[in-house]
């Protein structure tokens, strides 16, 4: 028996657990509250995509002549699917790697319409290898089966969402409620059977559903309905990203036929208080709640009567992935792009460097809500302690820092702490394209194991970036992405179209900027999102300031996405296909020469952007700027010194050749013997192991106690060689 059962309802990710329940379980451990967690999504997927599961899919009654030709083909090949499915899943779990050779033979897997999109496989996967090619083919195979399920068995199915349409912009509870009063779907039957087994085994007092997205909402209510009917003594709570943003004004009484409590924002303290209230024996004293909706006197009330403060990030413990079947997650590759595959391929331990966003100004973002507004970084030491703890408990050394925007200074300290401890880890995170990301900082991050970053470029227009209050320019983004790329760190850009007052010309020019950035090789991946006005963003709060008019809606359930009209009157929807198709090509490194007009089936204006605009942005170089407050790091102190005498005519000088053996190359420099000795001493005293970092000005003072003209020495060819090869970093 456990005190709490923590559930992520179907569906989120195939390759790695959504981290919310692991975060909560880690916190509950610090309070000695026992808990068990399950990811219903992956468990349902594994039941469905098995020989037994597919047999049930193909046993469903269908009108064979009436279904699509694609479904007819899949049905005709059903024995091939039943024969191969279990082995393909084992392969995607990393437990049957030799199957890759059969899959890549191109006559092993049954193929339906998804395989029609295959391009030159040798070209697409030349840099990714046999295993990745096989993962991509297996992904297409699963997507074919998904298409069959959606058409013939369960219209609402999706690998990373279920019945999402019922959760999106659900201002009224009516549609969802009507669906819940109907019969169980095919996916429901699988879900509820697994749920029943878990409840019988765990026997919890409180079941908590973490609902991150609209695509998890329906299943959470269906599960809650089942629990209320069959286990009425168990209390039910909902928290997570969806209620945090969408259910802040919930009024509909019917919602609480399914859930006893809905909590908002950080879940640690609200959940602890819920657990205490359930075990509360003294009926005379008032129960304490934190940011919690519940029913009181037959009314929906919001209770926030606790005087206790939320826990600091240093106090919430290390995420705990115990109970989750980590070895059974499925890695897929949807498109042949190494950066894009990070979201779906491989198992990542998820951590957060800082709560909230240190910038907190973007006008499209929910900056009025606590998850953005309250900024609280964690110390590098605690973060790397947690990394080491997770490596021990999960056996995985990959980390995804799921920050709104990881702070550059903290990233630097985390990188140095990783290097000091000699950890071998692979990590990536979300950032702002800050000018702080210099070439040297990017090199340091790469050396510590950073392989990728994602960040919001949004609209590649300086006018709109100012309106968004992004705090960056297109030129700055180009220079920062160049710095990351040259360090060997992949870059993904979140792109936006349809921002209020955006013109057609600005959309075309934005696409041209993106085309140039991909052609220059400084972006590896991207994704276009159409602007959505949310209730808690500056645009949603003050729409008139941004030239938009919200459409009045009666809100009784979810309130986040707001329909609106833009004073420009432009239909931005029509750009969607062309923007995404062109980006798909750019991500594969092809068709940069195609005129922008050819991506659209309607007339667009010619771009006003100079064809060399991004190229010219990258010409600026500040390698020879003296910045006295820069922190200097010497990454390599292992040097071989060899003295020799240099003669010219009648004169001779004592010189030293310093040889640096780096990971992939050898760097040799020649210095006067005394300066070489000074440099070697400085390297030793200011290595990465030294937590106290010397500034360039302090280095200058030290140098000029023995020699003259530090700048001449610092910008000399030998020292520049060391900087270019990452021996000396200026941060």
C-alpha positions, 0 to 999 in steps of 0.5 A: 500500500502507498499513500499516493498514486501519481499518474500521467494519463495518455499520451505524452512522449514515447521515448522518455517519461514526462517528468512531472510525477518524477519531480513530485515523487522526489519531493514526497520522498523528502517528506516520507510520504510513500508514492507510486507513479505510472505513465499510462501513456507508454503502458497503453502504447505497448499493449496496443502495439503488440501482437495481441493488441494489433490482433484486437485492432484487426478484429474490429468490424470494418466495411472493407469496400468503404475504407480508404485504399491505404487502410485496405492495404494495411488490412490485407497485410495484417499478418505481416504486421502481426508477425513483425510488431513485437520485434520492431518494438523491441528494436525501438526499445534498444533491445534488438539492435541486430534487427536494423539490418533486416529493416534497412533491407527494405523488404522486411517491413510492410509498407503503406502510405507513410513510406511514400514520403521516403526520399533518398535514404542514403542522402538523408541518413548519410550522417546518421547511420544504420540504426537511425535509418532503421528507427526512421523506417520503423517510425513510418511503419508505426505511423501507418498503423496509427493511420489505420487505427484513426480511420477505423478504430479510434478517431481520437488516437495519436502517439503524443495526444488523445482526444486533443480536440476536446481539451483545446479551447474548451471554454465550456465543459459540455463537449467533454462531458457529453463524450464522458457520458458515452461509451468507452472507446477502444483506447479507453478499454486498454487504459482502464484495464491497466489502471485497475491493475495498478490501483489493486496493487497500490491501494492508494489513499489519494490519486493525483493526475498530472495533466500537462497538455490538452491531449491528456485531458480527456483520458484523465477525466475518463480514468477519474470517472472509472475510479469514482465508480469503482473506488469511491473511497479514494480521493482524486486530484488534478494538477499540471500544465493544463490546469495551471494555464487553462483552469484558473477560473473553473466554475462548472460544478460537473468537473468535480463529479470526477475530481475532488481537488484541482491544484494550481502552479507548483504542486509540492506544497498543495499536494502535501497539504491535500495529503494532510487534509485527507488524513486530518482527524480533528474536525474542529480545526480548519483544513489548510489548502494552497491554490486549490479548487474544491466543492464546499457547500455545493459550490466550486470554491478556491481555497488558498488559506495556508500561510505556508510559503512554497518550497525553494527549488533547493528543497524539493529533492531530486526527481525520482524515476522509480516505478517507471519502466525506463527500459521500455520507452520507445525511441522513434525518428520522424524525420532525418534531422539529428537535432529534431530527433532529440525530442523523440529519440533516446532516454533523457533525465529531465531537470530544471536549472531555474524555476521561471524565466530570468527575462520574463518580458515576451508579450506572447508568453504567460508572464503573469503566471507563477511558472514564468514570473517567479524566477529562482535559479538553483546552484550549480553544485546542487544541480550536478549533485542531482545529475550524479544521483540520477545517473546512479538511479537510472543508469542514464547519462543524458539530461534535458534541462526543461527550463523556460530559458536557461540562464547563461551564467548558470549554464557556465557554472554547471559546465565548469562543475561537470568538468571539475567532477570529470563527469561524462554526460550529454545534455541540452536545454532551452535558451534565449539567444543572448549575446552572452553566448560568446564563442568561448562560452559555447566551447565550454558548454560543448566541452562539458557535454552540451550537444544542442540548444533550442530557443525562440527566434519567433519572427525574424523581423527586428520591428516585431522582435521589439514589439514582442520585447524579445530583447534580441535582434536578427543580427544577434541571433545569427551571431549566437547561432553561429557561435553554437554551431562552430562549437559543435552544438546543434541549434533548433529555432522556435519560429512564429507567424501571425503575430499581431500587426504582422504584414504579409511582407514581414512573413515573407522577409522572415522566411527569407531570413530563416532560409539564409540562416539554414543555408549558412549552416547556423541553424539545424532545425526549426518549427513554425507555430502560428501565434496564439493569444493566451489569457495570461500574456500581455497581448491577452491582458491588453489586446488593444495595445497590440491591435487585436480584438478578442472575441467575447466568450462565456468561460465556465471551464478552460480559459487560455487560448482566446480567439481574436481578430487582427486589425490587418485582416490578414488570413495567416492560416494560408501561410502555414503549409508553405512555411512548413514545407520550405522549412522541412526542405531547409532542415534536410539541407536542400532546395535553398535556390528555389524562389520563395514564391514556389513554396506557396500556391498564391501570390506573395511579394518579393522579399526585401531582404538582401541575399547576403544579409545573414552572411554580413551579420557574421562578419563582425568579430570582437576577438581583439577587444580587451574586456577587463572584467572577463573571467579567464578559464584555462581548460588544459594545464597538461603541457610539455615544455622544451627549452631551446636557444634562438640565435640571430646574427650575434644575438641569442635568446632563451625560448621554450616550446610548449606542446598542448595535447588536446583531444583531437589535435596538438598545439605547439607555441613558442614563447620567451622562456620567462614568459613561458614559465609565467604562462605555465604557472598561470595555467596551473593556478587557474585551471577549471578545478579552481572555483575562483576565477581570475579576471583579465584585468587581474591577469594583466596586473600579475603579468605586468609585475614581471613584464611590459605590455600585457595587451601585446602578449595577450593578442600575440599569435601564440596566445591567439592559437591557444584561444582558438583551440579552447585552451584559454577561454574568456567568459 
